[in-house]
Amino acid sequence: MVSLTDKLGYKMISLPLFNKQPEELKTVMDQWLYLLKHLSTMDRLPTFLDKRIFGLIFEIGEIGKLTEEELMSYEASLKHKRDAESVFNSAKKSGEALGHAKGLAEGKAKGLAEGERKKALETAKAFKEMGLPIADIAKGTGLSVEEVEKL
């Protein structure tokens, strides 16, 4: 091993010299080397390489075996999938923003209505204390006669 610094180094591996058989693979490094050496000749992933990462690397190797026409078709299908996901995510964000804006508008409208009602009640109470007719107070404030009488 050649060390470039205390924490960085590299090792040279010659895959043609790696001759272990599947039953001899003891470490993850052995499994990686076996996979890299034999990937081009595999038509399916062996069961002893059942870890998720080996499945992903095998899928990438399968893509490398495609003809130019198959690769173009594969890339077009990936683009279509990504475009659909992008449209979905944009619509989702837009819907969330619209829902947030609608919620704010509804909250503001409700708050304003409550404020107007409170002001009308205060005005009606003041007019009632001044001795104005209840019917006139109700008409002027928009409250019902019953509401004014309860004040």
C-alpha positions in Angstrom: 0.0 0.0 0.0 1.2 3.4 -0.9 0.4 6.1 1.6 -0.1 9.7 0.4 -0.8 11.1 3.8 -1.5 9.7 7.2 -5.2 9.2 6.2 -5.1 8.7 2.5 -3.5 5.9 0.5 -4.2 3.6 -2.3 -3.9 -0.1 -3.2 -3.4 -1.7 -6.6 -5.5 -4.7 -7.4 -5.1 -6.9 -10.4 -8.5 -8.6 -11.1 -7.0 -11.2 -13.4 -5.0 -12.5 -10.5 -8.1 -12.8 -8.3 -9.0 -16.4 -8.5 -11.2 -17.2 -5.5 -14.3 -19.3 -6.1 -17.7 -18.3 -4.6 -17.3 -20.7 -1.7 -14.0 -19.0 -0.8 -15.4 -15.5 -0.5 -15.1 -14.6 3.2 -15.0 -10.8 3.3 -17.0 -8.1 1.6 -13.8 -7.1 -0.3 -13.6 -10.6 -1.7 -17.3 -10.3 -2.8 -16.6 -6.9 -4.5 -13.6 -8.3 -6.3 -15.5 -11.3 -7.5 -18.4 -9.2 -8.7 -16.1 -6.8 -10.5 -14.2 -9.6 -12.2 -17.3 -11.6 -13.3 -19.9 -8.9 -13.8 -19.6 -8.9 -17.6 -20.3 -12.7 -17.7 -23.2 -12.8 -15.2 -26.8 -13.0 -16.4 -28.2 -12.7 -12.9 -26.9 -11.8 -9.5 -25.7 -14.9 -7.5 -27.4 -15.5 -4.2 -24.2 -15.2 -2.2 -24.1 -11.5 -3.3 -27.6 -10.8 -2.0 -26.7 -7.4 -0.3 -28.6 -4.4 -1.6 -25.4 -2.6 -2.9 -24.4 -5.6 -5.0 -27.9 -5.6 -6.6 -27.5 -1.9 -7.5 -24.1 -2.4 -9.0 -25.5 -5.4 -11.0 -28.3 -3.2 -12.4 -25.7 -0.7 -13.5 -23.8 -3.5 -15.2 -26.9 -4.6 -16.9 -27.3 -1.1 -18.4 -23.8 -1.3 -19.7 -24.7 -4.3 -21.8 -27.5 -2.5 -23.6 -27.3 -1.9 -27.3 -27.3 1.8 -28.4 -31.0 1.6 -29.4 -31.9 -0.1 -26.1 -29.9 2.5 -24.2 -31.7 5.4 -25.9 -35.0 3.8 -25.1 -33.9 3.3 -21.5 -32.8 6.9 -21.2 -36.0 8.1 -22.7 -38.1 6.1 -20.2 -35.9 7.5 -17.4 -36.5 11.1 -18.7 -40.2 10.4 -18.9 -40.2 9.1 -15.3 -38.2 12.1 -14.0 -40.4 14.6 -15.9 -43.5 13.0 -14.4 -42.0 13.1 -10.9 -41.1 16.8 -11.5 -44.6 17.7 -12.6 -46.0 15.9 -9.6 -43.7 17.6 -7.2 -44.3 21.0 -8.7 -48.1 20.4 -8.5 -47.8 19.3 -4.9 -45.7 22.4 -4.0 -48.2 24.6 -5.8 -51.1 23.0 -4.1 -49.5 23.4 -0.7 -48.8 27.1 -1.4 -52.3 27.6 -2.6 -53.7 25.9 0.5 -51.5 28.0 2.8 -52.6 31.2 1.0 -56.3 30.2 1.2 -55.9 29.3 4.9 -54.3 32.7 5.6 -57.1 34.5 3.7 -59.8 32.6 5.5 -58.1 33.3 8.9 -57.8 37.0 8.0 -61.5 37.2 6.9 -62.6 35.4 10.1 -60.5 37.8 12.2 -61.9 40.8 10.5 -65.4 39.6 10.9 -64.9 39.0 14.6 -63.3 42.4 15.0 -66.3 44.1 13.2 -68.8 42.2 15.4 -66.9 43.2 18.6 -66.9 46.9 17.4 -70.6 46.8 16.6 -71.4 45.4 20.1 -69.3 48.1 21.8 -71.0 50.8 19.7 -74.4 49.4 20.4 -73.6 49.3 24.2 -72.5 52.9 24.1 -75.6 54.0 22.2 -77.8 52.1 24.6 -76.2 53.8 27.5 -76.9 57.2 25.8 -80.6 56.2 25.7 -81.0 55.9 21.9 -84.0 53.7 20.8 -83.1 50.0 20.5 -84.5 49.7 17.0 -82.3 52.6 15.8 -79.2 51.1 17.5 -79.9 47.7 15.8 -80.4 49.3 12.4 -77.2 51.4 12.7 -75.0 48.7 13.9 -76.3 45.7 12.0 -77.1 43.8 15.1 -80.5 42.3 15.9 -82.9 43.9 18.3 -82.5 40.9 20.6 -78.7 41.3 20.7 -79.0 45.0 21.5 -81.5 44.3 24.3 -79.1 41.8 25.9 -76.4 44.4 26.2 
